[in-house]
Amino acid sequence: MKKNILTQFIGISILVIVVIIGTGCNNNQKSNNARVLLSNSSAIENQEVKGEVDNDLLLSEQKEQYESNKIFHKSKQKQEKSLKVYKEKGIPVLMYHSIGFEPKNDLKVSKEKFEVQMKYLKDNGYTTLTMEELYKALNYAEEIPEKPVVLSFDDGYRDNYTEAYPALKRYDLKGTIFVITDLIDKSSAYLNSSQIKEMSDYGISIESHTVYHEELNLLSYDRQFKTLNRSKKDLEGITNKEIIAVAYPVGKYNEKAIKAVSEAGYKMAFTTKYGFAKKNSGIFTLSRIRINGSDSMETFKAKLGA
């Protein structure tokens, strides 16, 4: 009887052990499965987050590209509109003479009025062009900046150096002086060689106004060519730069003068005819806009086409 009881006890103990071991294995498996599920869940979640991040970056980049394209096209349209406007109406070439005051002399613009005019150009985004830059702008439309203007001074008065030149430097503007070469170094009222060289080195365009300020339409072709050729060479000797433009004295010229200008090696010539400079008006018959001493600021703005 005791033996049977012992046998039954041992059997029950073994069964309990087997159940415990089985339960432990199942728990381990469940734990492992749970870890696998947790790991997979984290991976899936990370992929979803990464996908959201990638989408956000893509959208951000697309938005940035879109805005960039908008700015580019807007700038391009504005530039094209500006090019079209100035190609059609031309470029204002302002014509000054002396900078100083003299009663009832409209060729003289007071230094105070000139200062205000230069400040207006600077403050309102105008780009002053040299003669070389103007030549490129007239011949190659893509070279035209927004709101271009040329500042030209006829005859080569001394006050172009003492009054105009300092104002141009103050406002970082460019200018062109058409010089009567026979007067260089001969009169205190006109420029000397060192002043011409200094301004040329700074970036002021020095160009021809003939030797003696002759009215070219009254001269023979030979005399036209001689004065144009000599003044060009005289100025090139002082500046060590190519002289590419001439302003006809008193605005007078004829067909022979145009031929002489071309044969002497000039690229452009200017009249006193009122208007904007346009290539289709003739590269050797370009118009200018006279600035008078009596001009108000409103008149000055109107002459710019503002």
RODO-2510 file (C-alpha; in nm, 4 decimals, decimal comma):
residues 306
     n   res          X          Y          Z
     1     m     0,0000     0,0000     0,0000
     2     k     0,2767     0,2452     0,0915
     3     k     0,4608     0,1506    -0,2249
     4     n     0,1631     0,2385    -0,4407
     5     i     0,1245     0,5745    -0,2727
     6     l     0,4939     0,6537    -0,3266
     7     t     0,4686     0,5589    -0,6894
     8     q     0,1679     0,7834    -0,7376
     9     f     0,3459     1,0731    -0,5638
    10     i     0,6506     1,0407    -0,7864
    11     g     0,4295     1,0304    -1,0948
    12     i     0,2422     1,3421    -0,9888
    13     s     0,5702     1,5245    -0,9155
    14     i     0,7079     1,4407    -1,2588
    15     l     0,3875     1,5642    -1,4189
    16     v     0,4063     1,8911    -1,2254
    17     i     0,7689     1,9398    -1,3318
    18     v     0,6836     1,8748    -1,6953
    19     v     0,3967     2,1267    -1,6800
    20     i     0,6207     2,3885    -1,5186
    21     i     0,8944     2,3388    -1,7799
    22     g     0,6381     2,3559    -2,0596
    23     t     0,4895     2,6724    -1,9204
    24     g     0,8342     2,8291    -1,8892
    25     c     0,9151     2,7440    -2,2516
    26     n     0,5864     2,8893    -2,3649
    27     n     0,6515     3,2057    -2,1665
    28     n     1,0002     3,2360    -2,3187
    29     q     0,8555     3,1865    -2,6637
    30     k     0,5895     3,4449    -2,5941
    31     s     0,8570     3,6828    -2,4641
    32     n     1,0698     3,6216    -2,7723
    33     n     0,7666     3,6661    -2,9947
    34     a     0,6820     3,9829    -2,8089
    35     r     1,0354     4,1109    -2,8607
    36     v     1,0146     4,0284    -3,2312
    37     l     0,6772     4,2008    -3,2578
    38     l     0,8089     4,5016    -3,0662
    39     s     1,1143     4,5162    -3,2893
    40     n     0,9038     4,4892    -3,6038
    41     s     0,6648     4,7522    -3,4732
    42     s     0,9532     4,9923    -3,4039
    43     a     1,0933     4,9307    -3,7523
    44     i     0,7556     4,9949    -3,9109
    45     e     0,7094     5,3079    -3,7029
    46     n     1,0596     5,4302    -3,7981
    47     q     0,9859     5,3688    -4,1639
    48     e     0,6638     5,5665    -4,1361
    49     v     0,8412     5,8535    -3,9591
    50     k     1,1230     5,8452    -4,2146
    51     g     0,8674     5,8495    -4,4918
    52     e     0,6999     6,1512    -4,3367
    53     v     1,0364     6,3265    -4,2975
    54     d     1,1306     6,2469    -4,6578
    55     n     0,7959     6,3771    -4,7779
    56     d     0,8361     6,6941    -4,5728
    57     l     1,1854     6,7512    -4,7126
    58     l     1,0645     6,6846    -5,0652
    59     l     0,7753     6,9254    -5,0248
    60     s     1,0073     7,1841    -4,8691
    61     e     1,2585     7,1500    -5,1537
    62     q     0,9811     7,1668    -5,4120
    63     k     0,8401     7,4775    -5,2456
    64     e     1,1852     7,6358    -5,2293
    65     q     1,2470     7,5538    -5,5970
    66     y     0,9058     7,6920    -5,6869
    67     e     0,9726     8,0179    -5,5022
    68     s     1,3176     8,0378    -5,6602
    69     n     1,1697     7,9877    -6,0056
    70     k     0,9099     8,2570    -5,9360
    71     i     1,1804     8,5051    -5,8330
    72     f     1,3967     8,4129    -6,1345
    73     h     1,1137     8,4474    -6,3852
    74     k     0,9909     8,7697    -6,2252
    75     s     1,3438     8,9132    -6,2418
    76     k     1,3845     8,7928    -6,5993
    77     q     1,0505     8,9427    -6,7039
    78     k     1,1421     9,2722    -6,5385
    79     q     1,4809     9,2720    -6,7138
    80     e     1,3259     9,1831    -7,0485
    81     k     1,0692     9,4599    -7,0046
    82     s     1,3470     9,7056    -6,9180
    83     l     1,5522     9,5940    -7,2201
    84     k     1,2502     9,6272    -7,4473
    85     v     1,1690     9,9754    -7,3182
    86     y     1,5217    10,1102    -7,3628
    87     k     1,5701     9,9325    -7,6942
    88     e     1,2578    10,1059    -7,8265
    89     k     1,2967    10,4532    -7,6783
    90     g     1,6767    10,4616    -7,6499
    91     i     1,9101    10,5771    -7,3735
    92     p     1,9200    10,9324    -7,2341
    93     v     2,2532    11,1035    -7,2981
    94     l     2,2488    11,4236    -7,0930
    95     m     2,4463    11,7164    -7,2350
    96     y     2,6119    11,9592    -6,9950
    97     h     2,8701    12,2273    -7,0631
    98     s     3,0028    12,4298    -6,7710
    99     i     2,9297    12,3672    -6,4014
   100     g     2,9061    12,7097    -6,2414
   101     f     2,6739    13,0053    -6,2162
   102     e     2,6538    13,2954    -6,4581
   103     p     2,3402    13,5111    -6,4903
   104     k     2,1480    13,4622    -6,8157
   105     n     2,3887    13,1905    -6,9340
   106     d     2,1819    12,8730    -6,9700
   107     l     2,4875    12,6667    -7,0705
   108     k     2,6079    12,6918    -6,7111
   109     v     2,4469    12,4707    -6,4443
   110     s     2,5222    12,5807    -6,0883
   111     k     2,7234    12,3391    -5,8776
   112     e     2,4401    12,3311    -5,6200
   113     k     2,1841    12,2301    -5,8820
   114     f     2,4268    11,9798    -6,0338
   115     e     2,4811    11,8233    -5,6903
   116     v     2,1058    11,7767    -5,6405
   117     q     2,0732    11,6200    -5,9867
   118     m     2,3553    11,3730    -5,9235
   119     k     2,2104    11,2769    -5,5864
   120     y     1,8740    11,2123    -5,7520
   121     l     2,0355    10,9773    -6,0045
   122     k     2,2140    10,7876    -5,7280
   123     d     1,9129    10,7661    -5,4951
   124     n     1,6787    10,6523    -5,7704
   125     g     1,8815    10,3632    -5,9076
   126     y     2,0179    10,5073    -6,2320
   127     t     2,3248    10,3444    -6,3848
   128     t     2,5664    10,5868    -6,5504
   129     l     2,7469    10,4466    -6,8545
   130     t     3,0886    10,5124    -7,0021
   131     m     3,1184    10,5551    -7,3787
   132     e     3,2311    10,1951    -7,4214
   133     e     2,9384    10,0713    -7,2138
   134     l     2,6970    10,2856    -7,4147
   135     y     2,8376    10,1452    -7,7379
   136     k     2,7784     9,7896    -7,6163
   137     a     2,4304     9,8786    -7,4908
   138     l     2,3307    10,0240    -7,8273
   139     n     2,4715     9,7316    -8,0225
   140     y     2,3920     9,4421    -7,7886
   141     a     2,0574     9,4776    -7,6101
   142     e     2,1526     9,2343    -7,3310
   143     e     2,4156     9,4830    -7,2144
   144     i     2,1544     9,7463    -7,1186
   145     p     2,1242     9,7871    -6,7391
   146     e     1,8061     9,9025    -6,5706
   147     k     1,7594    10,2830    -6,5820
   148     p     2,0709    10,3689    -6,7865
   149     v     2,1920    10,7267    -6,8404
   150     v     2,5009    10,8939    -6,9868
   151     l     2,6431    11,2189    -6,8456
   152     s     2,8301    11,4150    -7,1122
   153     f     3,0106    11,7502    -7,0888
   154     d     3,1053    11,9530    -7,3961
   155     d     3,4181    12,1648    -7,4547
   156     g     3,6371    12,0591    -7,1614
   157     y     3,5930    12,3451    -6,9153
   158     r     3,8181    12,3542    -6,6090
   159     d     3,5122    12,3371    -6,3823
   160     n     3,4402    11,9893    -6,5194
   161     y     3,7429    11,8939    -6,3085
   162     t     3,6961    12,1277    -6,0094
   163     e     3,3162    12,0959    -5,9705
   164     a     3,1670    11,8088    -6,1726
   165     y     3,4400    11,5496    -6,1116
   166     p     3,4217    11,5653    -5,7265
   167     a     3,0407    11,5292    -5,7377
   168     l     3,0661    11,2294    -5,9710
   169     k     3,3110    11,0653    -5,7323
   170     r     3,0909    11,1371    -5,4295
   171     y     2,7995    10,9511    -5,5843
   172     d     3,0083    10,6878    -5,7655
   173     l     2,8872    10,8017    -6,1086
   174     k     3,0551    10,7933    -6,4488
   175     g     3,0785    11,0715    -6,7046
   176     t     3,2141    11,1664    -7,0476
   177     i     3,3991    11,4881    -7,1390
   178     f     3,4214    11,5948    -7,5043
   179     v     3,7426    11,8004    -7,5213
   180     i     3,8519    12,0737    -7,7642
   181     t     4,2124    11,9640    -7,7910
   182     d     4,3688    12,2936    -7,9019
   183     l     4,2676    12,4498    -7,5690
   184     i     4,4442    12,1880    -7,3540
   185     d     4,7220    12,3435    -7,1416
   186     k     4,6579    12,6875    -7,2957
   187     s     4,3893    12,8490    -7,0815
   188     s     4,3020    12,8438    -6,7145
   189     a     3,9352    12,8218    -6,8191
   190     y     3,9913    12,4801    -6,9770
   191     l     4,1375    12,1435    -6,8747
   192     n     4,5080    12,0707    -6,8720
   193     s     4,6777    11,7410    -6,9564
   194     s     4,7285    11,6241    -6,5980
   195     q     4,3621    11,6820    -6,5111
   196     i     4,2513    11,4929    -6,8199
   197     k     4,4853    11,2032    -6,7370
   198     e     4,3694    11,1886    -6,3739
   199     m     4,0028    11,1762    -6,4677
   200     s     4,0658    10,9220    -6,7419
   201     d     4,2536    10,6970    -6,4979
   202     y     3,9618    10,7222    -6,2570
   203     g     3,7146    10,6045    -6,5213
   204     i     3,5804    10,9237    -6,6783
   205     s     3,5563    10,8846    -7,0573
   206     i     3,7616    11,1451    -7,2421
   207     e     3,6419    11,1924    -7,6009
   208     s     3,6822    11,4326    -7,8943
   209     h     3,5182    11,7677    -7,9674
   210     t     3,7589    11,8308    -8,2609
   211     v     4,0759    12,0415    -8,2491
   212     y     3,9365    12,3941    -8,2877
   213     h     3,5629    12,3429    -8,2292
   214     e     3,5010    12,3684    -8,6026
   215     e     3,1552    12,3462    -8,7552
   216     l     3,2232    12,0390    -8,9651
   217     n     2,9512    12,1035    -9,2213
   218     l     3,1476    12,4114    -9,3353
   219     l     3,4731    12,2221    -9,3952
   220     s     3,6002    12,0188    -9,6862
   221     y     3,6260    11,6437    -9,6371
   222     d     4,0056    11,6658    -9,6013
   223     r     3,9827    11,9276    -9,3271
   224     q     3,7074    11,7308    -9,1547
   225     f     3,9222    11,4213    -9,1486
   226     k     4,2320    11,6102    -9,0312
   227     t     4,0641    11,7714    -8,7280
   228     l     3,8919    11,4473    -8,6313
   229     n     4,2066    11,2385    -8,6729
   230     r     4,4365    11,4855    -8,4965
   231     s     4,2104    11,5378    -8,1937
   232     k     4,1723    11,1616    -8,1585
   233     k     4,5476    11,1051    -8,1606
   234     d     4,6157    11,3979    -7,9251
   235     l     4,3749    11,2602    -7,6645
   236     e     4,5018    10,9034    -7,7042
   237     g     4,8514    11,0395    -7,6379
   238     i     4,7365    11,1898    -7,3080
   239     t     4,5100    10,9098    -7,1836
   240     n     4,6826    10,6046    -7,3358
   241     k     4,3328    10,4833    -7,4233
   242     e     4,1395    10,4465    -7,7459
   243     i     3,9162    10,7452    -7,8241
   244     i     3,5909    10,6073    -7,9646
   245     a     3,3459    10,8993    -7,9751
   246     v     3,3139    11,2560    -8,0979
   247     a     3,0548    11,5262    -8,0357
   248     y     2,9930    11,7492    -8,3376
   249     p     3,0664    12,1145    -8,2425
   250     v     2,7372    12,3097    -8,2375
   251     g     2,5790    11,9820    -8,3512
   252     k     2,6692    12,0559    -8,7150
   253     y     2,7612    11,7778    -8,9582
   254     n     2,6884    11,6471    -9,3084
   255     e     2,7318    11,3213    -9,4993
   256     k     3,1004    11,3938    -9,5591
   257     a     3,1511    11,4502    -9,1865
   258     i     2,9887    11,1168    -9,1058
   259     k     3,2252    10,9472    -9,3519
   260     a     3,5248    11,1301    -9,2007
   261     v     3,4233    11,0223    -8,8493
   262     s     3,4102    10,6600    -8,9606
   263     e     3,7366    10,6791    -9,1544
   264     a     3,9155    10,8377    -8,8573
   265     g     3,8291    10,5328    -8,6469
   266     y     3,5497    10,6548    -8,4207
   267     k     3,2703    10,4171    -8,3167
   268     m     3,0060    10,6803    -8,2309
   269     a     2,9239    11,0457    -8,2913
   270     f     2,6777    11,2759    -8,1148
   271     t     2,4623    11,5626    -8,2337
   272     t     2,2710    11,8227    -8,0338
   273     k     1,9384    11,6973    -8,1688
   274     y     1,6962    11,6483    -7,8793
   275     g     1,6065    11,2900    -7,7928
   276     f     1,7275    10,9582    -7,6588
   277     a     2,0234    10,7860    -7,8256
   278     k     1,9089    10,4974    -8,0473
   279     k     2,1132    10,2873    -8,2841
   280     n     1,8418    10,2886    -8,5489
   281     s     1,8750    10,6685    -8,5600
   282     g     2,2353    10,6210    -8,6745
   283     i     2,5424    10,5348    -8,4676
   284     f     2,7126    10,8512    -8,6041
   285     t     2,4099    11,0778    -8,5505
   286     l     2,3079    11,0012    -8,1918
   287     s     2,0751    11,2395    -8,0093
   288     r     2,1273    11,3985    -7,6698
   289     i     1,9253    11,5885    -7,4098
   290     r     2,0495    11,9347    -7,3214
   291     i     2,0450    12,0233    -6,9499
   292     n     2,0006    12,3961    -6,8994
   293     g     2,0886    12,6101    -6,6012
   294     s     1,7271    12,7189    -6,5753
   295     d     1,5865    12,3635    -6,5581
   296     s     1,3824    12,2882    -6,2479
   297     m     1,4104    11,9505    -6,0781
   298     e     1,0772    11,8500    -6,2295
   299     t     1,2090    11,9407    -6,5750
   300     f     1,5238    11,7385    -6,5090
   301     k     1,3160    11,4331    -6,4130
   302     a     1,0966    11,4762    -6,7198
   303     k     1,4031    11,4888    -6,9446
   304     l     1,5158    11,1562    -6,7975
   305     g     1,1818    11,0089    -6,8911
   306     a     1,0957    10,9511    -6,5234
***
